Amino acid sequence: MQHSAETKAKDSGLSSTSLKWSIQGSPRSATARQGSGWMTQHFMKSYSELLIRTCHRRGVHAMGGMAAQIPIKDDPAANEAALDLVMKDKLREVKAGHDGTWAAHPGLIPACMKAFDDNMGNAPNQIQTKKREDAANITEEDLLHRPTGVRTMEGIRLNTRVGIQYLAAWLTGSGSVPLYNLMEDAATAEISRVQNWQWLKYEVELDGDGLGVKVNRELFGRVVDEEMARIEREVGKEKFEKGKYKEACKMFTRQCTAPALDDFLTLDAYNHIVIHHPK
């Protein structure tokens, strides 16, 4: 969604929608789980500001990130809280200098438009008014700054549950999947499996629970079994049996426990949906 449907500026641009990274060489890189406020982490804020400067120097739009929330029809209070999060995130984007943004669901567009309209008025973009020359001082250290936060059992459980369910849907032809009031795509599942792999490789301590538990294959195996049982309860036995959950679980588990990190989540999955003919 660009700010104005009538903008005559160039259609090309870059987006702050997601950033995938993998740092395999040091246990110091074992990050906390992605969550609310992620874009205000120093390295993500730096990346976003540098993106705006890079785009505006070239006369192209700098797009904000995806608002992943979806309307919660049966819980007005939760729905209002979700819309409030969207509004705050879009205000952050427009004030930083973004020219437009993304929304996962049409129901979020009024909130997104209000944030941009209230701050940009009738201007089609901020290419000339928010050049962000201050971002010229952003360094490699800023972009690699380790995020703050804690690692928890719920974090590894949610990573596992979301990763398996996304893969199960992907194997049946769905690239965007509504899970727990968010519209998830491959980027979220990718972060989930990379983080699980990272925590397992370095046997990190779940420091947010105060129990001193370390992540290892035995713990992860129990988590997978318990989360598969939870998925079956949530989706129902019939859907679970007819779906691709078991195949997805096997694939996700293999990728999380592999000695070396696979390049991308879905590369392995393509072998399950593509017929390879001899040359």
C-alpha positions, 0 to 999 in steps of 0.5 A: 500500500503506497500512501497515495493511490494517485502517486506519480512517483516511480513504482520501484522501491525497497521494503522493511518487511523482513530480514533473515540472517544466520550467524553460525560461527559463535554462541554469542549470536544466539538471539532472543525470540522475535516478538513485539517491539522487534523493529525498535531493536537497535540493529533493525532500527538501523537497517530500516533507517539505512533503507530509507536513506538508500531509497530516497537518495535514488528517488524511489519509495521506501516501504514499511514492513508488513502489519501481520495482525488479522481482525479478531471478530470474536474478541473486541478487546483483543481486536482493539489491542491488535489495531492499537499495535498496528497504529503504533507501528505505522506511526513509527514507520511514517515518522522515520520516513517511510513512504507507504506500508503493507497490510496482511488483511484489508481490515487493517488498511484504515488504521494504516492509512490514518497513520500515514494521512495524519503525518503526510497530509496530501504529499504522495511520498517523503522522498524529498522531505525525509532524506535521512542523511543522518543514517549515513553514520550507520556502521556495520557494528550497528547492523550486527548489534546483538538484540536484547531479550530473553530465551524461554520455553514458550519461545521454543514451543511457539517457534516449533508450533508455528514452523510445523503448521506453516510447513504443513499448510505450504505443502498443501499449497498455501503460502500465507497462513493465519495462525494465532491471530497473525498472518504468517508467511515463509519469513516467520517460519524461516526465523522459527527454524533458524532460531531453533537450530541456533539454540540447539547448536549452542545448547543455550540456556532458557534464561527467561524462565529462571530454571537454568534449563538448556536446549538440547536434542532431548528437550527439543524432542519432548517439545516436538511431541508435545506441540504436535499433540497440541496442534492436533487438539487445536485443529481437530483429529480429522484435519490433522490426519488428512493434513501434512502435519506429520510430514511437516514435523519430520522435515522441520525437526530434521532442519532444526537438528541438522549439523549444518544450517540448511540454506532455506526452509522450503528448498527441502519441501519442494522435493515433496511437491515437485516431480523430478524428471530425468534429463 
